[in-house]
């Protein structure tokens, strides 16, 4: 019974968020208790800067409390992609 929950916070890919929101509403969760955090809109392409020299750059990423050094290459779309 989703009416027992105070709030729902949804973040993720747009299609998943839309489906989750619809499912929670169908299960009886009030609209005002469902919160969405969208980082971009569907179909929006992130533009990559053409003047950035990232190839070979070292970046320190902290994940799960541990630091890890990664080296970027020209194929990486973002630091997150390189870290994964």
N, C-alpha and C positions, 0 to 999 in steps of 0.2 A: 504494500500500500504506500504509494509515493506521497500521499497527503501527510504522512508522518514526518517527512523530511522538511526542515526549515528552508533550505536553499539548495539550488543546484548550480554549479559553475561549469560551463562547457567551453573548452578551448581545443582547437584542432583543425583538421581540414574542413573546408566549408560544407561539403556534402555530408560528412559525418556529424557536424554540428547541427545542421538542419534536420537530419533524421533523428538525432538524439532529442532535440527540442520537441519535435512532433510526437515522439514516443512518450516523453514525459507528460506532455499535455494530454495525450490520449489515456494515460494511466491516472489522470486526475490531479496532477501537480498544477497549482495555480500559476498563471502567466507571470505574475509579479515576483515569483520566487525563482524563476529561471533566468540566469544571467549568461550572456554570450560575450566572449572576448575574441573579436575578429582582428587579425593583423593585416589582412588585405582582402580585397573583394574578389570573387570568382572571375577568372579571365584576366586579371591584372597581371601583367608581366613585370617582373622586377628588372629594372635596367641596371646593367653592370657598367661601372665607370670604365672608360676606354683608356684612361691615362694612368691607371694604377699598375705598378710593377710588383705583382705579388709572387711571381715565380721565384722560388728559392728562399722566400722570406720565412723566418722562424717565428712561430707563435706559441705561447704557452697557454694551454687550455686546462682549466680546473674542472674536473668531473668527478662527482661522488667524493669530494674532499681530497682528491689527488691531483697533483700537477703533472701534465704531460706535454712535452714539447713536440710540435709537429712542424713539418716543412711544407709550405704551400707549393702547389704547382699550377701551371697555366690552365689546367682543366678543371680546377676546383671552382664551383659556382660561389661558394662562400666559405668562411672559416668553419662554420658548422658542418658543411659537407666534407671538408678536409678532416675534421675531427672524427667523423663517423667512419 
